[in-house]
Structure formats: C-alpha cells, structure tokens
Amino acid sequence: MILTIDFGTTVTKVGLWGDGGLAALARSELTTAHPEVGWAEQDPLRWWTTLVIACAEARAQAPRAFAEVDVVACSGARQTFVPVTAKGDPVGKGILWSDHRAAAEARVLAERMGGDDINRARTGIPLDAGAVAAKLAWLADHEPGRLDAADLILSPRDLVVYRMTDQAVTDATFASRSGLYDFDGNAVRELAGPALGKLPSVVASDTVVGQLKSVPGAELGLRPGIPVVIGAGDRQCEVLGSGASEDHPMVSWGTTGNVSVPVHERPVPSPAGAVVTRAADGGWLLEGGLSAAGSFLAWLGRLLGSTPDELSRLAGESLPGARGVVAVPWLDGARAPWWRDDARAGFVGLGAAHGASDLARAVMEAVAWDVLRVMEVVTVGRLGGSTAAGVTLGGAGSGLPVWVEVLTSVLGVPATRHRSGEAASAGAALLAGRALGMGLSLDALDPVEALIEPDPAAVEVYRGLRPRADHVAEAVLAATESLPGPGRSPIY
C-alpha cells in the first residue's frame, strides 16, 4: 500500500493506493488568514495537525489497508514557505504563494536582475509580488529577526518531511518553481539574499529521503521505518496522475487554476506569459498558473451564503454566456498570462434579472477564458497553430460537471477524466512506485473513466463570445491600472 500526502492551500489530503487503485481518501481543512490587504498566511503547526487528522480519518475508512502501508510519498502547493529553526520549529506564520505584500521588493529585484525578461531567461519565473524571492526580500526589510532566527526556509511539504525523517530537503520541482534557482539547478545569490545558506538540499522527485521516525509515526498511526519519498509539486504530480502530454495538456481546477504542458526539452526563449519549471520525470513543464478558480467560487459563496457545491449546481441553471454576465477572476491580482499584481476581480453586464446561477456560471467561464488564453501562449506554434487535441483533468474540478462542460466548450476540445479524480495523489503514488521499483502504471493504478466531448452548439456560442470576454478583461486591466495601489508588473 502507498500512502500519499497532498498539501494543498485549503486542505491536506491523504490517499491510500493499492492494487485496486484508490482505497481511501481523507482530508482536513486549512485556514488562511489575511491580516492585511494582499497578505495570505497560515499557522505552520496546522500543517502537521491536519495531516494527523487526515491520517486518522483514512485509518478509520480502511483500517486494514492503512496497517499495510509500505511507503509514503508527497505532493504539495509550491511557493508557500516559512522560516524554520534547526529543531524544526517555525519562526512566525507561513507565507502563502498567493501573498502579494512584496510588490515593491519585486520591482527592486527585477531592476537588480537587469529587468524581468532577463530574470525569466535565467530562472523561468517572473519576478512579481508573489515571487518567493520578493517575499524573502520583504522579510529581510521588515522582519529581519525571523530570517536571523531561522536555519532553514521550508515549504509545508518539506517541513513535514523534515519532521518525519530529520532530513532537510526539497525536490527539483519545488526548487524550480521557487524562482530562486537557475535552469541548471544552482541557487541564484541575488535572488535568495540572506536566505541563501538556509535553502534545503535539492534531490530528484523519486528520492527516498529517509525512514519514518517512531514518534511522528506513532502520531500518524504508521509503522516506523517506512520509506518516505519526497515527491513533487502539485502541478507536476497532476501531470503524471492525469496522463498529460504535449498535445493533451493538464488543466486543473482547485483553489486556483493551472495549465501545464510537459515537454522533453526546455523551450528557448521561454514563452511570454508562462513559466518554465522542472517536471517530476526530469523533463520540463510549461505552466500557466491562474490567480483563482475554486477560491473565486468560494468567495462568491461567502457573499451569497451558499457553498461552492451549491453554486456549482446553480451554474448549470444558467445558459452558456451566463445571460450576458462577464467576470474576471483576479481577486488578488492577475497571474498567467497577464502577470498584473494590480488587477482585480469584477463582474460586467449585471442587471436586475440576474441571479446567483448567472454569477456562478460567469465565475466558471471567467476561469475558462483565462485557461484558453494560457493554452494559446503555451501551445500555439508548438502544435501547428492549434491549442491542443484535448486536455486531461486535474484538481477537485474534475468532478464538477458544469466546470468540465464550460471548459470543453470554451476550448473546443475533449477532456479526459481518470477514475479517482485525484491526479496529484495518483502522481505521488507513481513516484513512490518508481522510487521502490514497483513497476506501477497509470492505466492500472487509476484508469481513464470518461472522455467528455464538447457540446458543438456551446462551442459556437463561446466562439462568438470570445471578443467580448477579451474586451472586458482588457477594460478591467486598464481601469485598475489607473487606480492607486501597489506596484505593478508588466504585461507580457
């Protein structure tokens, strides 16, 4: 049995994988605090607590399978970090990937690196307010005591692995997405700053980094001595677990959205508007990480007093085009393909006759439009002028029928969904199998459940709506650019 741990932004998941596929799936929610506008923080102690809770639930679901766990493997959200002492004690709150407090530091760093284009040519990662380097610079300027007291800078996954094994390591996929390393895997002194000597060692994603210690093993209910595989970033694991390829990119709907295209060779120059990261198999990913997806729907739900599940059902009651409502999903700035820290979310076209169903559908369509824009950035020119032959699904959204309907209709291509709907966990399980020489295959572990074809009529409707969606996006960007606020990153 393989136990997978997926450290998300809003939830920690534990999966049990055996010969028959996913035997149990448990989760424990995480809370994010926003003490200031643009800030996003978590209590690092909750990262371990949620894992303990999720393991207890998985053990209750499948006690026999849980008792037979042979290996642990991990996946997780990248770019979130916390300073940590040598004893593994966090120094202050964890700063999330979505935190945008460091706009000014991002501008200074970009200038120091000779411009953001030059930096991206070196690291593959834009220097915006969400960049790890910018947030480390913010700590050095505003809370230097936290860095002085720390011996390590660790992500949630890496901190938990440290607690389980006493090994302070990260893997190549996390390192590459941090933007602190060049394409050869070397830390960039100018970007790491005072954290340079505090970065963990970098290993391959299928590395057994150590064995589970007795005390944390007892807390998790697992046998001590079980090998722990470092695993990879959430997107890299989703690419593996969804069976994505260059002509079938992975599209994920979770807290945020993402498009990831696996390629064997690193593209030179890097596509404007996308990022380039290491894949879990040693190749490369072209990525477009969106600013929001499920988090936008959850935000709307809080305003309307509805759950995201309720809103996703309501979205099906509205027609393609949301009866004229157009949204942009940039609650905390626009990421790929725009990279505008100052952008904000909005709805256009609202009238007295509109309701929650139209708003919910407009949210899903807003995410799908940005997915299409990213697809054009990362695939057109590589696939003979076409966006893709199809997509594979990752994230919780793979189980949302209306989202899949909207996505396939906006893109005009079919989508492949695997049985478990847990692509990141499946990818982590495949890495565990590779590390231990188990000979696992995705077809056996998590076979394809469905191929969802787009509705031809909806495809035509969305094709006609594309110019209006683009016009609204550009107008909102122009409007927010004229407003006072934090520093801005360029549009690529």
N, C-alpha and C positions, 0 to 999 in steps of 0.2 A: 504493500500500500504506500502511496505517496501522499503526503500532506503538503498542500500549497497554502501559502500566506500571501494575500494580495492587500497591500497597504494603500488604500485609496484616500481621497481627500475627505470624503464624508463617511466612509465606512471601512472597517477592516473585515476582510473575508477569509474564511478558512475552508478549503475544499479537501475532500478525501477521494483519491483516484485509485481505482483498481482495474482489474482485467475487464470489468464490465463498464468502465467509464466512471462518471462522477457518482460516488456512492452517498455523499452527504455534502451539504453546503450550509455554512453558518456565517452569521455576520453580527457585527457590533458597531453601533454608530459613533462617529466622532463629531465633536462640536468645534466650530470655528468662531473665534471672537474677532470683532472689528472695532478695536478701541479708538481708532482714528479713521478718518476718511482715507480709503486706499490701503489700509492695513489689513492683514489677514494672519492670525496667529492661532496656534493650538498649544495645549498643555502636553509636553512631550511624555509625561508619565502616563497619559491616557493611551499612547501608542501601545505600550505593553499591556495595560489593563484591558483594552479592547481585544487584544489577542488572547488573553486568558479567558475572557468571556466567550469569545467565538469558539475557542477550543472546547470549552465545557459544553457548549451547545452542540458542536459536531460530535462529541463523545456521546451525548445523550441520544442523538439521532441514529448513530451507528456504532454502538459500543464495541462490537467485535472487530469491525474494520479499523476503528481508532486504536485498538490494542495491538494491531498488526502493522502499524506504521513503520516503514523501513527507512524513510528518508524525508527530509523537509526541504522545500525549495520555495523561493520568494519572488514576488513581483511587487512593483510599487510605483507611486507617483514620484516623479523626479523634480528636482529644483527646490524642494522643501528641505530645510536644514535647521540644525540647532547646534550651537557650541556645546561641547561636552568635555568633562574632566577625564583624566586617565582612569578614574574609578567608574566611569560610565554615568556620572551624574550630569544632567542637563544644566546649562547655565542660562536661565531665563526661558522665555517662550520659544517655541518653534516658529520660524518664519516660513509661510507657505509660498508655493510657486506663484500664487495669484496676488501676492502682496506687491503693492506699487508705491511704496513710500520713497523709493530711491530714484526718482526721476532726475533730480539734479545731479546725483552721483553718476547716473548713466551718461548724461551729457558730457561730464568731465572726463570720464573714462573713454568715451568714444573719441573725444578730441586727443587724448593722450595716446590712443592707439593709431592715430592718423586718419580717423574717420571710421564710421561704422562699416562701410563697404570693405575697407582693408581688414578690419577685425573679423568680419564674416568670412573673408577669404582665408583667414588663418584658423578660425575655430568652427565655422559653420553656424554660429549662433549670433543673433542680433543683440546689440547692447541697448536694451530698452529698460524700463523701470522694473520689469520682472526678472531681469538677469541676476543670477547668483552673485556675480562679481559686483554689480551695483549695490546689492543689499549687504554684502560684506563690507564694501566701502562705507555704506551708511552706518553700520555698526562701529567701524573704526572711527568715524567722525562723531557719532552721537552717544554711543555706549561702549567706549573702548575697554572698559573694565570687563565686559563679557568676553571679548576676544582674549584679553590678557589672562583671564582665569581659565581659559579652555586649552585643552591639549589636542582636541580633535574637532573637526567640522563634519557632522554626520547627518545623513538623511534618516527618516523614520525607519526604513528597512535596515539600513546599516547599523543604526543604534540597537535595534532588536537583535540583529545577528551578533553584534558585539556582546550583548547581554547573554546570548545563548552559548557563545563559543569562546569569548575572550579575544576574538580576532577583529582588529580594526581594519576593515577592507571595504571597498566598493567594487563595482564591476565596470567594464568598459562602456556599457550603455549609459549608466548614470553619469560617469565621468564626462562623456562626450556631450551629453545634454546640459551639463552644468555650465558649459561655455568657459570653463577655467583651463581647458586643455587644448592643445593644437591637434591637428589631424594625425600627427604621429603619436599622440598619447602623452605628450610632455606638458606638465603644468606650466602655464604662462605667468611669469613672475609679476608682470604689470597688472594682471587681472586678479590674481589671488591676493596680492598685497600682503598684509600682516598675517593672513591665514595660510600662506604658502607652506610653512612647515607643519601645518596642522591637518593637511589633507590626508585621507586614508590611502593605503596601497591599492593599486588597481589590478584586478585579476579578470580572467575570462568569465563569461556568464555561466558556464557549466562547471565551475570550480567547486569542489568540496572544500570549504574553508575551515572546517573543524567538526568536532563532535559535540552534540548537545550535552551541556553540563548537568549535573544532578539536581541542583537547586532550581534553576529555571525549568528543567524537565519536569520536576515534581509540580511546579505551578501550572504547567501546561497539561499535565497528565500524560506525558510521553516518557518512554524509556530513555534513560541517559545513554549516551554513546551513539545515538542515531546520527548519521552524517547530515550535515547542513550544507545545502548548495546555495550559493549566493543568488543565483537567478539574474533577472534583468529588469529593465524599466517596463512600466505598464504597456507602453505602445509596442516595444519590441516583443514582449510576450504575446500581445494581442495579434501581432503579425504572424507569429508562429502558430498560435492557437486558432487562428481563423483560416489558415492556409492561404494567406495573401501572396500575390506575385506582382510582377511589374505591370501586367495588363489587367490585374484584378486587385487594386489597392484595398487596404483595410480602411473602413470608415467606422469610427467609434462614437457612440453617444453614451456619455457618463456624466460626471459633474460638468465636464466640458466636452467639446467635440474634437475629433482629430482625423486627419487623413495621413496615412503612412504608406509609402511605396518602397518595397525592398528592391535594391539594385546591387549588382555584384561589384561595380566599380564606382568610385566617388566621382560625381559629375564636376567638371571644371569648365567654366566657373559654376558656383552654386546657383541654383535657380533663385531669382529675386522673389522675395515674399515667402520663401520656405526656409527651413533649417535642415542641416545635414548632420546626422548622428550615426553612431555605430550600431549595427544590427547585432542581435544576440548570436548569430552564426559567424560573426567576423566580417560580414559584408557591411552595407550601408543602408540607411533609411533616408528618404526624402520626406520630411514631415511638415504638415501644416497644423499647428495646434490652435484651435479656436478659443475665444475668450469665455464662452459659456455654451451650455446645452441644457443638461438637466438642471443646472443651477438657475438658469433663466426661467424654466418652468416652475421650479420650486419658489423662486422669488414671486412670480405671478400668483402662485397658490397662497402664499402668505398674505398677499394683498386681498385676495378674494375669499379667504377662509376655506380653501379647497386643498386636497392633497395632490401631489403630482400625478398619481394614478387616476384620480377623478378627472383632472384636466386632460390627461392623455385620452381618456374615453370621450370627454366632451369635444375634443378636437375633431373626432370623427363625425360629429353632427354638423360641422361647417363644411362648405364646399372648397375645392381647390381654388386658391386665391383668397381664402378667408373673407369672402364677400367684400373685398376691397381694402381690407386692413393689411398694411405692410409694416413689419417690425424690423428693427436691427438689434442684435443680441449682445451689445457691448456694455454690459453693466460696469465693468471695471477696466475699460479700455479695449480697443480692438487689437487682437493679435493677428495671426495669419489670415489673409495675406496682406493686411493693411499695416500692422505694427504702428498703431497710433495710441499712445498712452492717454491722450486727452479725449478720445471718443467716448460716447455714452450711448446707452440703450434708448430706444424710443419707439413709439407707435404712430403711424401716419394713416389717415383715412378713416378715423373713428367717427361714427355717427350714433344718434340716439337709438337706432335699431340694433346696434351690435351688442353682443353679449360675451360671456366667458368662453363659449365654444369658438368664436371668431378669434379672440385674443390668443387662446391656446393653440389654435392651428397656425396663426401668424407667427407664434414663437417657433414652432417646429419648422415652418417654411423659412424663417429668418436664418436658422442654423443650416438648413439645406442649401440656401443660396450661398452662404459662405463656404460650405463644403464644395459646391460646384466651382467657385472661384479658385479655391485652393487646388482642386483637381486640374484645372486648366493651367495653373502655374507649374505643377509638378509632373504633368504627363504630356501636355500638348508639345509637339516637337520631338518627343521621345517615342510616341506611338503613332507616328504618321498623321498627326493632326487630330487624332481622336482623343477624347478624355480617358476612356478605358473601355474594355469589353464588358466589364462588370465590376462589382465590388464584393468584398467579404465584410461581414458584420462583426463588430466588437462592442463591448460595453453593455450596460443594462438595457440600452435602447433596442438591442436586437430582439427583445421580446415585446416591444411596443408596436402593434400593427400599424397604427396611424403614422408613426415616425418612418417605418420602413416603406409604407405607401408613398409618403411625401418624398422621401429620399430617392426612391427609384424613379418616381415620376419627374422630379426636378432634374436628375442626372440623365434620365432616359436609358438606363441600363439595368439589368437584373442584379439581385443581391443574393448571396449565398449565406445561409444561416446554419451553424452547427448545432448539434443536439442539446448540449449543455447551456448554450448562451453565455458561457463564461470563458471567453477567449483568453483573457490574461492568465487565469488559473490553469487552463489547459496548456498554454505556452510554458508556464513554470514547470508543470509536470513533465513536459517533453524535455526540458533542460535537465531535470532530475534524472530522467531515464538516460539521457546522453552521458551525464556525469558518472553514472553507475553501470553503463554498458547494458542497459535493459533491452535495447532494440525496439523501443516504442515507436509507433507511427500514429499520426493524427487520425487517419482513417479508422484505426482500431480503437484509439482512445476516445475520440469524440467525432463520430461520423457526421457527414452532412445530413441535415434534417429536411431542409427545404431550399428550393430555388425560387425566389419571388420575382416574377416578371412585372415590369411597369405597366400601368394601365395606359393604352395608347391615347385615349381621349384626354386623360390628365396630362400626359406628356405634351400634347399640343397646347393645352391651356397654359401650362407653365412656360412653354417656349414663348408664348405671346406675352406673358407677364414679366419676363426677364428684364426688358428695358426699364420698366417701372421700378422693379426691385433695385436695379443698379442706380437709377436716378435718385431714389430715396436714400440709399446708402451714401452716395456722394454728397447729397444735400445735407444730411446729418453730420457728416465729417466736416463740411465747410462751416456749418453753424457752430459746432463745438470748437473748431479752431479759432473762432473769433471770441470765444469766452475766456475770461481769466481762469487760470488753473495751473496745474503742474506742468513741467517741461514736456516737450513733445518729441517723439521720434519721427523720422522721415517716413513717408510712404514709399514703398519700393515699386 
